[in-house]
Amino acid sequence: MLDEFVSLPRVAYFSMEVALRNEIPTYAGGLGVLAGDTLRSAADLQLPLVGVTLVSRAGYFRQGIDAAGRQVERPATWDPARWAQPLDAKVAVRIEDRPVWVSVWLYVIESHLGGRTPVLMLDTNLPENRVEDRDITHYLYGGDDAYRLKQEMVLGFGGVRILRALAFEISAYHMNEGHSALLGVELLRRFAYLADDLRPGDPPYDLPRVRDLCRFTTHTPVEAGHDRFSYDLVKQLLASSVYGYDDRKVPKPGELGTEHGPIDFSVLTALAGPDALNMTQLALACSDFVNGVAKRHAEVSARMYPGHQVRAITNGVHPYTWCVASFRAVYDRHVPGWHHEPELLVRVHGVADSEILEAHAEAKQALISRVKALTDVTLDPAVATFGFARRMTAYKRPEMLFTDIGRLKSIARRHPLQIVLAGKAHPHDQEGKQLIERLHEHARDLAGAIPVVFLPDYDLELALLMVSGTDVWLNTPLPPLEASGTSGMKAAFNGVPSLSVCDGWWVEGCIEGVTGWAVEDAGSLYGKLEGVVLPQFYATEDGRHAWVRIMKAVIAINAAYFNSHRMMRRYATEAYLR
Ligand SMILES: *Cc1c(COP(=O)(O)O)cnc(C)c1O
């Protein structure tokens, strides 16, 4: 079953979350969608990658909204046997001095261009494990610190071991965010020097060799996005994997230099920080190649991590996945080869305006039908429709548009508009959950003036409906906290311009008045809406919708560039082939 995949060396791409398909809820937001797009592009381009993640049987969660506009969380359980094949391999990871067995599922991403990318999903739900260990790989971002550290041990230690057990030859390890940084510790153990090669005082590890093998992509400047574990917890859970903090724990002769041999505690603290095990710090210390996900984000990260060179590889989205059927058909007719070479979309200028407008009208109608089915609200296809959907968390500032309800109403009296919202808040993020409640209050305040709907359970399918069926994609994060943002790139593939705060990818993607518009705050947002965006949306030239010029520019300039094929060609040439 694996022969086709183990016949050549691969880059192991580790990610806590991966959005493989809508039926598999193993992602929480942009990080997982990016991981999925990365692996899908690898399949399209036939780049030799292998994904490594947790099976997350209980998924993230399904979101309902109650009558008061509050988020209700329901389990998102899925059955790996429905989509993946169990592989005949098992490895043990020692947690709290007992072995936790890890098995693995194989999911294969099949590109319509012929390539195939294997994804390994780690699973501790085995009869040989204690009951409390069976659910270590169940809940994506659920549980407390101890639960999270156990998951990260399974991902980092277990992932490296399972690759070896399955006879994968790994040319590089790519950590998508710091969750998998313990893989660096696993490699250090493997490359421990034999004791008689060492001079006294030398750390008994081949750190340069590990650094040579590892690449690290950091994804957020937001503090909560960086895991830190207390060393008390580390000592408790890693127990036998670490020595040097406890006189009784001295490695036995022959243990060093084996996969399961312990690591010196002082080396761990030197790499991961003196006060707590900082996974970002550990990933940085173990990697020769470090990058941020947009130019601005790389600069911000370089300031956060002095002493490290942080390069920029700006994110992109997967062309085929993020194009609605009606636009795929237009591109297939006029830009053959765009699946493989999205740069060709610069040629969209040669497509008749009517074809672009019809493709958009079809996408807009599909969204309107879904809105009707989900909320019983009837939106008007002729009215300018604004979309805002992303994880509901404070720095994304979903309320900016609703800062001044009176002003918004007065704008709508002259230029009608309607608004479609969606997004999940992490179950522990009280502030994020309150944002959802308040968005519902704003919708009630605007009733009769501006239709505002909140669609529950934002997922890949809803995302595609929204980024293609709205007319303008809105984003109002608090700079510099939006590392990249990707939904605006998805919108670009469907000819939808962005109205966004200049942060993340938009620093590179915004050409004012051509690909969209930049705003700073609520005042400039209202100013641009009223003075520029809405008048332009309703403008006609010779009886035609002048807006189509913007749609074409968005596709030719932004979809042609902000795609994951360009991103993966850069990872391949700059990060993997070093
Ligand atoms: C693309 C996507 C995201 C990330 O959107 P951002 O603009 O980066 O915040 C989150 N959730 C889903 C379901 C997505 O498709």
The ligand as a MOL file (V3000), in Angstrom:
LIG
                    3D

  0  0  0     0  0            999 V3000
M  V30 BEGIN CTAB
M  V30 COUNTS 15 15 0 0 0
M  V30 BEGIN ATOM
M  V30 1 C -9.7510 30.1820 4.8870 0
M  V30 2 C -10.4270 29.7710 6.1170 0
M  V30 3 C -10.0570 30.3300 7.3390 0
M  V30 4 C -8.9550 31.3660 7.4540 0
M  V30 5 O -9.3950 32.6380 7.0230 0
M  V30 6 P -8.5520 33.9340 7.3970 0
M  V30 7 O -8.9430 34.9570 6.4270 0
M  V30 8 O -7.0990 33.5660 7.2350 0
M  V30 9 O -8.8560 34.2990 8.7920 0
M  V30 10 C -10.7020 29.9160 8.4870 0
M  V30 11 N -11.6880 28.9950 8.4220 0
M  V30 12 C -12.0850 28.4450 7.2640 0
M  V30 13 C -13.1800 27.4400 7.2660 0
M  V30 14 C -11.4690 28.8140 6.0700 0
M  V30 15 O -11.8530 28.2520 4.9180 0
M  V30 END ATOM
M  V30 BEGIN BOND
M  V30 1 1 1 2
M  V30 2 1 2 3
M  V30 3 2 2 14
M  V30 4 1 3 4
M  V30 5 2 3 10
M  V30 6 1 4 5
M  V30 7 1 5 6
M  V30 8 2 6 7
M  V30 9 1 6 8
M  V30 10 1 6 9
M  V30 11 1 10 11
M  V30 12 2 11 12
M  V30 13 1 12 13
M  V30 14 1 12 14
M  V30 15 1 14 15
M  V30 END BOND
M  V30 END CTAB
M  END
